[in-house]
Amino acid sequence: TAWDVARKMDWCVGITCDVTAEPPQVVAFERFRRLPWPVLADRIAARWAAYPGRTLLDSTGVGDPVMGFLKVPVEGVLFSPKSKTDMVQAAIVLLEAGGLKAPVRGQGIEQLYRELSVYQWEDKALTQDCVMALAMLAPLLRRRGDLGITV
């Protein structure tokens, strides 16, 4: 599971993939905004309880305070402009190669489809939360050495 977290203006996004499926399958997707930290921590814990395994959290900025509320193990991911670009490129390659199977539309995942269809790295005004959550997962989905773990 990867979480791109935000506090006020931006969106929080959680994407969970099952790496035992071939290709890996998105099994859970959630997008929301303006939740108090304890509520966000509860949502992350509930997802971990439903899909135990590796949980990644964008700890570049607002993710750091959230980590203090969490009662489940998470791995912080620190972004730099270069690493963000590299991770987004890895996600693009993964998607273009058919390396990720998403649920059909109508299962609460429309925003992910919408964001991926209009995403342009150069346009900073576009919402990129879904893209960033997926980008955190891309390197793990490409190197699935720990089969049986949901990342």
ZIPENOR-V427983 format. One line per field, one symbol per residue. ss: DSSP state (@ for helix, = for strand, . for the rest). psi: psi as a letter, one per 30 degrees, with the letter a starting at -180 (. if undefined). Layout:
BEGIN
ss: ???
psi: ???
END
This chain:
BEGIN
ss: .===.......=======.....=========....@@@@@@@@@@@@@@..=..===....@@@@@.......===...@@@@@@@@@@@@@@@@...==........@@@@@@@@@..........@@@@@@@@@@@@@@.......=.
psi: kkkjlledealkkkkkkjffljlkkkfkkkkllhkleeeeeeeeeeeeeeikakkkkjgecffeeeeffkglklkkjkkleeeeeeeeeeeeeeefgggkkllllfhggeeeeeeeffkkefjffkkgeeeeeeeefeeeffihfikfkk.
END
